[in-house]
């Protein structure tokens, strides 16, 4: 059993100066989880 199995829905909030949302989304796409929201924010 995987942490991100088919029954999981994922919300991704990336950081502009860290790891951006699209990069995390590409990693999650290799699992069966569904990405329902992905964004890159600037936390100041």
CHARMM-style PDB file with segment names, atoms N, HN, CA, C and O in Angstrom:
ATOM      1  N   UNK     1       0.837  -1.180   0.000  1.00  0.00      PROA
ATOM      2  CA  UNK     1       0.000   0.000   0.000  1.00  0.00      PROA
ATOM      3  C   UNK     1       0.884   1.247   0.000  1.00  0.00      PROA
ATOM      4  O   UNK     1       1.843   1.343   0.767  1.00  0.00      PROA
ATOM      5  N   UNK     2       0.553   2.184  -0.858  1.00  0.00      PROA
ATOM      6  HN  UNK     2      -0.225   2.107  -1.481  1.00  0.00      PROA
ATOM      7  CA  UNK     2       1.311   3.418  -1.012  1.00  0.00      PROA
ATOM      8  C   UNK     2       0.684   4.544  -0.196  1.00  0.00      PROA
ATOM      9  O   UNK     2      -0.509   4.514   0.107  1.00  0.00      PROA
ATOM     10  N   UNK     3       1.485   5.521   0.152  1.00  0.00      PROA
ATOM     11  HN  UNK     3       2.455   5.546  -0.093  1.00  0.00      PROA
ATOM     12  CA  UNK     3       0.973   6.702   0.839  1.00  0.00      PROA
ATOM     13  C   UNK     3      -0.016   7.447  -0.060  1.00  0.00      PROA
ATOM     14  O   UNK     3      -1.008   7.993   0.421  1.00  0.00      PROA
ATOM     15  N   UNK     4       0.257   7.466  -1.358  1.00  0.00      PROA
ATOM     16  HN  UNK     4       1.063   7.022  -1.749  1.00  0.00      PROA
ATOM     17  CA  UNK     4      -0.609   8.128  -2.325  1.00  0.00      PROA
ATOM     18  C   UNK     4      -1.296   7.084  -3.193  1.00  0.00      PROA
ATOM     19  O   UNK     4      -0.896   6.879  -4.339  1.00  0.00      PROA
ATOM     20  N   UNK     5      -2.322   6.422  -2.670  1.00  0.00      PROA
ATOM     21  HN  UNK     5      -2.647   6.588  -1.739  1.00  0.00      PROA
ATOM     22  CA  UNK     5      -3.036   5.428  -3.465  1.00  0.00      PROA
ATOM     23  C   UNK     5      -4.197   6.094  -4.204  1.00  0.00      PROA
ATOM     24  O   UNK     5      -4.389   7.305  -4.096  1.00  0.00      PROA
ATOM     25  N   UNK     6      -4.962   5.314  -4.946  1.00  0.00      PROA
ATOM     26  HN  UNK     6      -4.805   4.330  -5.034  1.00  0.00      PROA
ATOM     27  CA  UNK     6      -6.009   5.838  -5.817  1.00  0.00      PROA
ATOM     28  C   UNK     6      -7.121   6.562  -5.072  1.00  0.00      PROA
ATOM     29  O   UNK     6      -7.821   7.380  -5.669  1.00  0.00      PROA
ATOM     30  N   UNK     7      -7.300   6.288  -3.802  1.00  0.00      PROA
ATOM     31  HN  UNK     7      -6.732   5.623  -3.317  1.00  0.00      PROA
ATOM     32  CA  UNK     7      -8.378   6.934  -3.053  1.00  0.00      PROA
ATOM     33  C   UNK     7      -7.973   8.301  -2.496  1.00  0.00      PROA
ATOM     34  O   UNK     7      -8.803   8.978  -1.888  1.00  0.00      PROA
ATOM     35  N   UNK     8      -6.733   8.719  -2.686  1.00  0.00      PROA
ATOM     36  HN  UNK     8      -6.059   8.169  -3.180  1.00  0.00      PROA
ATOM     37  CA  UNK     8      -6.241   9.980  -2.124  1.00  0.00      PROA
ATOM     38  C   UNK     8      -6.404  11.138  -3.106  1.00  0.00      PROA
ATOM     39  O   UNK     8      -6.198  10.985  -4.311  1.00  0.00      PROA
ATOM     40  N   UNK     9      -6.776  12.294  -2.566  1.00  0.00      PROA
ATOM     41  HN  UNK     9      -6.943  12.418  -1.588  1.00  0.00      PROA
ATOM     42  CA  UNK     9      -6.812  13.537  -3.324  1.00  0.00      PROA
ATOM     43  C   UNK     9      -5.756  14.445  -2.704  1.00  0.00      PROA
ATOM     44  O   UNK     9      -5.648  14.528  -1.480  1.00  0.00      PROA
ATOM     45  N   UNK    10      -4.975  15.128  -3.543  1.00  0.00      PROA
ATOM     46  HN  UNK    10      -5.063  15.061  -4.536  1.00  0.00      PROA
ATOM     47  CA  UNK    10      -3.821  15.878  -3.064  1.00  0.00      PROA
ATOM     48  C   UNK    10      -3.972  17.360  -3.397  1.00  0.00      PROA
ATOM     49  O   UNK    10      -4.349  17.724  -4.510  1.00  0.00      PROA
ATOM     50  N   UNK    11      -3.670  18.210  -2.411  1.00  0.00      PROA
ATOM     51  HN  UNK    11      -3.364  17.915  -1.506  1.00  0.00      PROA
ATOM     52  CA  UNK    11      -3.577  19.654  -2.604  1.00  0.00      PROA
ATOM     53  C   UNK    11      -2.104  20.017  -2.450  1.00  0.00      PROA
ATOM     54  O   UNK    11      -1.474  19.680  -1.447  1.00  0.00      PROA
ATOM     55  N   UNK    12      -1.558  20.710  -3.457  1.00  0.00      PROA
ATOM     56  HN  UNK    12      -2.069  20.983  -4.272  1.00  0.00      PROA
ATOM     57  CA  UNK    12      -0.131  21.038  -3.468  1.00  0.00      PROA
ATOM     58  C   UNK    12       0.031  22.551  -3.380  1.00  0.00      PROA
ATOM     59  O   UNK    12      -0.544  23.290  -4.179  1.00  0.00      PROA
ATOM     60  N   UNK    13       0.814  23.008  -2.407  1.00  0.00      PROA
ATOM     61  HN  UNK    13       1.280  22.408  -1.757  1.00  0.00      PROA
ATOM     62  CA  UNK    13       1.156  24.425  -2.297  1.00  0.00      PROA
ATOM     63  C   UNK    13       2.680  24.515  -2.283  1.00  0.00      PROA
ATOM     64  O   UNK    13       3.328  24.205  -1.284  1.00  0.00      PROA
ATOM     65  N   UNK    14       3.228  24.943  -3.405  1.00  0.00      PROA
ATOM     66  HN  UNK    14       2.701  25.194  -4.217  1.00  0.00      PROA
ATOM     67  CA  UNK    14       4.674  25.074  -3.513  1.00  0.00      PROA
ATOM     68  C   UNK    14       5.130  26.457  -3.074  1.00  0.00      PROA
ATOM     69  O   UNK    14       4.310  27.339  -2.819  1.00  0.00      PROA
ATOM     70  N   UNK    15       6.428  26.638  -2.990  1.00  0.00      PROA
ATOM     71  HN  UNK    15       7.094  25.921  -3.197  1.00  0.00      PROA
ATOM     72  CA  UNK    15       7.021  27.901  -2.563  1.00  0.00      PROA
ATOM     73  C   UNK    15       7.861  28.463  -3.699  1.00  0.00      PROA
ATOM     74  O   UNK    15       8.629  27.735  -4.327  1.00  0.00      PROA
ATOM     75  N   UNK    16       7.716  29.753  -3.963  1.00  0.00      PROA
ATOM     76  HN  UNK    16       7.092  30.345  -3.452  1.00  0.00      PROA
ATOM     77  CA  UNK    16       8.440  30.395  -5.067  1.00  0.00      PROA
ATOM     78  C   UNK    16       9.946  30.266  -4.912  1.00  0.00      PROA
ATOM     79  O   UNK    16      10.650  30.055  -5.900  1.00  0.00      PROA
ATOM     80  N   UNK    17      10.450  30.389  -3.691  1.00  0.00      PROA
ATOM     81  HN  UNK    17       9.878  30.561  -2.890  1.00  0.00      PROA
ATOM     82  CA  UNK    17      11.894  30.305  -3.451  1.00  0.00      PROA
ATOM     83  C   UNK    17      12.349  28.906  -3.076  1.00  0.00      PROA
ATOM     84  O   UNK    17      13.539  28.675  -2.859  1.00  0.00      PROA
ATOM     85  N   UNK    18      11.420  27.979  -2.998  1.00  0.00      PROA
ATOM     86  HN  UNK    18      10.453  28.166  -3.174  1.00  0.00      PROA
ATOM     87  CA  UNK    18      11.743  26.596  -2.644  1.00  0.00      PROA
ATOM     88  C   UNK    18      11.400  25.676  -3.798  1.00  0.00      PROA
ATOM     89  O   UNK    18      11.938  25.815  -4.896  1.00  0.00      PROA
ATOM     90  N   UNK    19      10.518  24.751  -3.549  1.00  0.00      PROA
ATOM     91  HN  UNK    19      10.081  24.639  -2.657  1.00  0.00      PROA
ATOM     92  CA  UNK    19      10.092  23.805  -4.579  1.00  0.00      PROA
ATOM     93  C   UNK    19       8.743  24.274  -5.127  1.00  0.00      PROA
ATOM     94  O   UNK    19       7.770  24.333  -4.375  1.00  0.00      PROA
ATOM     95  N   UNK    20       8.659  24.612  -6.426  1.00  0.00      PROA
ATOM     96  HN  UNK    20       9.450  24.565  -7.037  1.00  0.00      PROA
ATOM     97  CA  UNK    20       7.414  25.093  -7.001  1.00  0.00      PROA
ATOM     98  C   UNK    20       6.355  23.985  -7.118  1.00  0.00      PROA
ATOM     99  O   UNK    20       6.681  22.803  -7.228  1.00  0.00      PROA
ATOM    100  N   UNK    21       5.098  24.396  -7.093  1.00  0.00      PROA
ATOM    101  HN  UNK    21       4.834  25.356  -7.004  1.00  0.00      PROA
ATOM    102  CA  UNK    21       3.979  23.470  -7.164  1.00  0.00      PROA
ATOM    103  C   UNK    21       4.042  22.503  -8.343  1.00  0.00      PROA
ATOM    104  O   UNK    21       3.838  21.305  -8.145  1.00  0.00      PROA
ATOM    105  N   UNK    22       4.321  22.978  -9.577  1.00  0.00      PROA
ATOM    106  HN  UNK    22       4.487  23.951  -9.738  1.00  0.00      PROA
ATOM    107  CA  UNK    22       4.364  22.073 -10.716  1.00  0.00      PROA
ATOM    108  C   UNK    22       5.406  20.945 -10.579  1.00  0.00      PROA
ATOM    109  O   UNK    22       5.198  19.839 -11.077  1.00  0.00      PROA
ATOM    110  N   UNK    23       6.525  21.236  -9.900  1.00  0.00      PROA
ATOM    111  HN  UNK    23       6.694  22.135  -9.495  1.00  0.00      PROA
ATOM    112  CA  UNK    23       7.551  20.201  -9.688  1.00  0.00      PROA
ATOM    113  C   UNK    23       7.022  19.117  -8.752  1.00  0.00      PROA
ATOM    114  O   UNK    23       7.233  17.927  -8.989  1.00  0.00      PROA
ATOM    115  N   UNK    24       6.339  19.532  -7.692  1.00  0.00      PROA
ATOM    116  HN  UNK    24       6.168  20.498  -7.499  1.00  0.00      PROA
ATOM    117  CA  UNK    24       5.750  18.565  -6.769  1.00  0.00      PROA
ATOM    118  C   UNK    24       4.652  17.780  -7.477  1.00  0.00      PROA
ATOM    119  O   UNK    24       4.523  16.571  -7.281  1.00  0.00      PROA
ATOM    120  N   UNK    25       3.863  18.465  -8.298  1.00  0.00      PROA
ATOM    121  HN  UNK    25       3.968  19.447  -8.457  1.00  0.00      PROA
ATOM    122  CA  UNK    25       2.777  17.808  -9.038  1.00  0.00      PROA
ATOM    123  C   UNK    25       3.312  16.713  -9.954  1.00  0.00      PROA
ATOM    124  O   UNK    25       2.709  15.644 -10.054  1.00  0.00      PROA
ATOM    125  N   UNK    26       4.423  16.961 -10.616  1.00  0.00      PROA
ATOM    126  HN  UNK    26       4.912  17.830 -10.535  1.00  0.00      PROA
ATOM    127  CA  UNK    26       5.018  15.943 -11.497  1.00  0.00      PROA
ATOM    128  C   UNK    26       5.412  14.699 -10.705  1.00  0.00      PROA
ATOM    129  O   UNK    26       5.273  13.580 -11.199  1.00  0.00      PROA
ATOM    130  N   UNK    27       5.895  14.884  -9.500  1.00  0.00      PROA
ATOM    131  HN  UNK    27       6.008  15.793  -9.099  1.00  0.00      PROA
ATOM    132  CA  UNK    27       6.258  13.741  -8.653  1.00  0.00      PROA
ATOM    133  C   UNK    27       5.015  12.962  -8.229  1.00  0.00      PROA
ATOM    134  O   UNK    27       5.018  11.731  -8.231  1.00  0.00      PROA
ATOM    135  N   UNK    28       3.958  13.678  -7.867  1.00  0.00      PROA
ATOM    136  HN  UNK    28       3.955  14.678  -7.866  1.00  0.00      PROA
ATOM    137  CA  UNK    28       2.730  13.018  -7.419  1.00  0.00      PROA
ATOM    138  C   UNK    28       2.054  12.296  -8.582  1.00  0.00      PROA
ATOM    139  O   UNK    28       1.383  11.286  -8.372  1.00  0.00      PROA
ATOM    140  N   UNK    29       2.221  12.799  -9.801  1.00  0.00      PROA
ATOM    141  HN  UNK    29       2.767  13.619  -9.971  1.00  0.00      PROA
ATOM    142  CA  UNK    29       1.618  12.144 -10.981  1.00  0.00      PROA
ATOM    143  C   UNK    29       2.152  10.733 -11.207  1.00  0.00      PROA
ATOM    144  O   UNK    29       1.524   9.950 -11.920  1.00  0.00      PROA
ATOM    145  N   UNK    30       3.286  10.395 -10.621  1.00  0.00      PROA
ATOM    146  HN  UNK    30       3.796  11.030 -10.041  1.00  0.00      PROA
ATOM    147  CA  UNK    30       3.833   9.045 -10.765  1.00  0.00      PROA
ATOM    148  C   UNK    30       3.117   8.061  -9.843  1.00  0.00      PROA
ATOM    149  O   UNK    30       3.392   6.862  -9.883  1.00  0.00      PROA
ATOM    150  N   UNK    31       2.192   8.567  -9.004  1.00  0.00      PROA
ATOM    151  HN  UNK    31       1.969   9.541  -8.972  1.00  0.00      PROA
ATOM    152  CA  UNK    31       1.396   7.717  -8.115  1.00  0.00      PROA
ATOM    153  C   UNK    31      -0.037   7.660  -8.638  1.00  0.00      PROA
ATOM    154  O   UNK    31      -0.344   8.248  -9.676  1.00  0.00      PROA
ATOM    155  N   UNK    32      -0.902   6.963  -7.932  1.00  0.00      PROA
ATOM    156  HN  UNK    32      -0.652   6.486  -7.090  1.00  0.00      PROA
ATOM    157  CA  UNK    32      -2.299   6.864  -8.342  1.00  0.00      PROA
ATOM    158  C   UNK    32      -3.168   7.975  -7.763  1.00  0.00      PROA
ATOM    159  O   UNK    32      -4.358   8.039  -8.072  1.00  0.00      PROA
ATOM    160  N   UNK    33      -2.607   8.850  -6.934  1.00  0.00      PROA
ATOM    161  HN  UNK    33      -1.641   8.798  -6.683  1.00  0.00      PROA
ATOM    162  CA  UNK    33      -3.372   9.924  -6.293  1.00  0.00      PROA
ATOM    163  C   UNK    33      -3.833  10.950  -7.324  1.00  0.00      PROA
ATOM    164  O   UNK    33      -3.227  11.108  -8.384  1.00  0.00      PROA
ATOM    165  N   UNK    34      -4.926  11.647  -6.985  1.00  0.00      PROA
ATOM    166  HN  UNK    34      -5.419  11.519  -6.124  1.00  0.00      PROA
ATOM    167  CA  UNK    34      -5.478  12.678  -7.856  1.00  0.00      PROA
ATOM    168  C   UNK    34      -5.094  14.056  -7.317  1.00  0.00      PROA
ATOM    169  O   UNK    34      -5.362  14.371  -6.158  1.00  0.00      PROA
ATOM    170  N   UNK    35      -4.461  14.880  -8.169  1.00  0.00      PROA
ATOM    171  HN  UNK    35      -4.243  14.624  -9.111  1.00  0.00      PROA
ATOM    172  CA  UNK    35      -4.122  16.248  -7.779  1.00  0.00      PROA
ATOM    173  C   UNK    35      -5.343  17.116  -8.055  1.00  0.00      PROA
ATOM    174  O   UNK    35      -5.752  17.270  -9.206  1.00  0.00      PROA
ATOM    175  N   UNK    36      -5.927  17.684  -6.998  1.00  0.00      PROA
ATOM    176  HN  UNK    36      -5.595  17.559  -6.063  1.00  0.00      PROA
ATOM    177  CA  UNK    36      -7.124  18.505  -7.167  1.00  0.00      PROA
ATOM    178  C   UNK    36      -6.788  20.007  -7.192  1.00  0.00      PROA
ATOM    179  O   UNK    36      -7.582  20.810  -7.683  1.00  0.00      PROA
ATOM    180  N   UNK    37      -5.623  20.381  -6.669  1.00  0.00      PROA
ATOM    181  HN  UNK    37      -4.978  19.729  -6.271  1.00  0.00      PROA
ATOM    182  CA  UNK    37      -5.201  21.781  -6.682  1.00  0.00      PROA
ATOM    183  C   UNK    37      -3.686  21.839  -6.602  1.00  0.00      PROA
ATOM    184  O   UNK    37      -3.068  21.122  -5.814  1.00  0.00      PROA
ATOM    185  N   UNK    38      -3.092  22.698  -7.424  1.00  0.00      PROA
ATOM    186  HN  UNK    38      -3.595  23.280  -8.064  1.00  0.00      PROA
ATOM    187  CA  UNK    38      -1.647  22.893  -7.394  1.00  0.00      PROA
ATOM    188  C   UNK    38      -1.352  24.362  -7.628  1.00  0.00      PROA
ATOM    189  O   UNK    38      -1.856  24.965  -8.576  1.00  0.00      PROA
ATOM    190  N   UNK    39      -0.531  24.935  -6.756  1.00  0.00      PROA
ATOM    191  HN  UNK    39      -0.122  24.445  -5.985  1.00  0.00      PROA
ATOM    192  CA  UNK    39      -0.210  26.354  -6.858  1.00  0.00      PROA
ATOM    193  C   UNK    39       1.182  26.607  -6.309  1.00  0.00      PROA
ATOM    194  O   UNK    39       1.694  25.843  -5.491  1.00  0.00      PROA
ATOM    195  N   UNK    40       1.786  27.699  -6.778  1.00  0.00      PROA
ATOM    196  HN  UNK    40       1.370  28.319  -7.442  1.00  0.00      PROA
ATOM    197  CA  UNK    40       3.051  28.161  -6.226  1.00  0.00      PROA
ATOM    198  C   UNK    40       2.797  29.532  -5.603  1.00  0.00      PROA
ATOM    199  O   UNK    40       2.301  30.439  -6.270  1.00  0.00      PROA
ATOM    200  N   UNK    41       3.130  29.675  -4.349  1.00  0.00      PROA
ATOM    201  HN  UNK    41       3.533  28.938  -3.807  1.00  0.00      PROA
ATOM    202  CA  UNK    41       2.880  30.915  -3.614  1.00  0.00      PROA
ATOM    203  C   UNK    41       4.202  31.539  -3.176  1.00  0.00      PROA
ATOM    204  O   UNK    41       5.249  30.891  -3.171  1.00  0.00      PROA
ATOM    205  N   UNK    42       4.121  32.806  -2.812  1.00  0.00      PROA
ATOM    206  HN  UNK    42       3.271  33.333  -2.816  1.00  0.00      PROA
ATOM    207  CA  UNK    42       5.280  33.530  -2.285  1.00  0.00      PROA
ATOM    208  C   UNK    42       5.011  33.824  -0.825  1.00  0.00      PROA
ATOM    209  O   UNK    42       4.128  34.620  -0.507  1.00  0.00      PROA
ATOM    210  N   UNK    43       5.753  33.199   0.062  1.00  0.00      PROA
ATOM    211  HN  UNK    43       6.470  32.553  -0.196  1.00  0.00      PROA
ATOM    212  CA  UNK    43       5.597  33.397   1.496  1.00  0.00      PROA
ATOM    213  C   UNK    43       6.679  34.353   1.971  1.00  0.00      PROA
ATOM    214  O   UNK    43       7.862  34.010   1.989  1.00  0.00      PROA
ATOM    215  N   UNK    44       6.269  35.545   2.351  1.00  0.00      PROA
ATOM    216  HN  UNK    44       5.309  35.823   2.336  1.00  0.00      PROA
ATOM    217  CA  UNK    44       7.221  36.582   2.779  1.00  0.00      PROA
ATOM    218  C   UNK    44       7.055  36.829   4.255  1.00  0.00      PROA
ATOM    219  OT1 UNK    44       7.758  37.664   4.824  1.00  0.00      PROA
TER     220      UNK     44
END
